Amino acid sequence: MSKLGKTPVDIPNGVEVKIEDDFVKIKGPKGELSVDRVTGVDIDLKDNQVVFSVKDENAENAKAYWGLMRSLVQNCIVGVTEGFSKELELVGIGYRVEKVDENLKLFVGYSHDVIVKAPDGITFDVEGNTKIKVSGIDKQKVGQTSAEIRAIRKPEPYKGKGIRYVDEIVRRKQGKAAKSAA
């Protein structure tokens, strides 16, 4: 039994959930999202809650997808009410970021500027010239976009330079000179 799948998802005021044959539509104040339904998992609306159950206990992947469906619907409900965001920071001498229209222009030590285009539903905010805030209603898109920005210049372990998440801890290495002296 899935502990996560058993718990129903509460529907807050202002959020509308529609269950259709192939997907679940969630509409709220910030926008509209949909989740593809997984075969083997039943979804019902009861008392302003979304309830999940397994159709066939012996089905191969039904139990595995039970908790997944609940998490996906929960993330959509949170997304259309509150939204999601991730914050990145640039660490290094001369590293900076500018917002050009809806896109980002990164100066991170390459011989050229790196331009990151904002996908649909994603907005960039720049604080100062070293902090980036990626926000949107789709949790997967926000995480994927911020991971792609981080991959442009990952934090390196010797000086700690690069693009990192605000709460990320970069483990530092000593380097050659410090090792040979010991």
Phi, psi and omega in degrees: 000137178274120178292323181288318182294332181290328185283129180285160179258124178285141177258114180287168178296140179090359180249134181242126180245127177239129179257119179244181185300310187258344184206169178246125179259132178236124182238132181216190184294333182267347180157198184227135178229159175221150180235131176291136179281146178260135177292139180101351180240124177270141178234128181228155174254122179219126174050050179060034177222154173257123184247137182244142177210161180267131179292307184234117181298332183270357179297146189299309185248005185298315181294324180292324183273352181299305179292327179297314180299319179297317180294320180295318179292319177300316180296323178294318180295317177295322181296317182281347177260310185252321185089169180235153176208152174227143180246136178238154176225148178259127181239122178150152180290124179086356179281128179205168182223145175230148175261120179244112187057242177259001186255169177250143175241113185257135173245099187231041173090000175274168179284353180227163176279146177255124180254127178249119180273140181282123174293167178299132177087001181246135175238145178251138171235138181242125176253126184064226174227016179229001181240136180237135174241119178259123182222154180179183182263343181261114184299320181294317181293320179297314179294318180294317180294317179292327177292323178292323176294317180297325182290345178297318176211089181295152178294130181266151191280351185269313178251346179082012181285148176140190178257127181222162173290153183298319182267009183281139177254122180260119179282127185265145176257160183285312183104172186294309186298321180288327181288319183288334179286337183275000000 
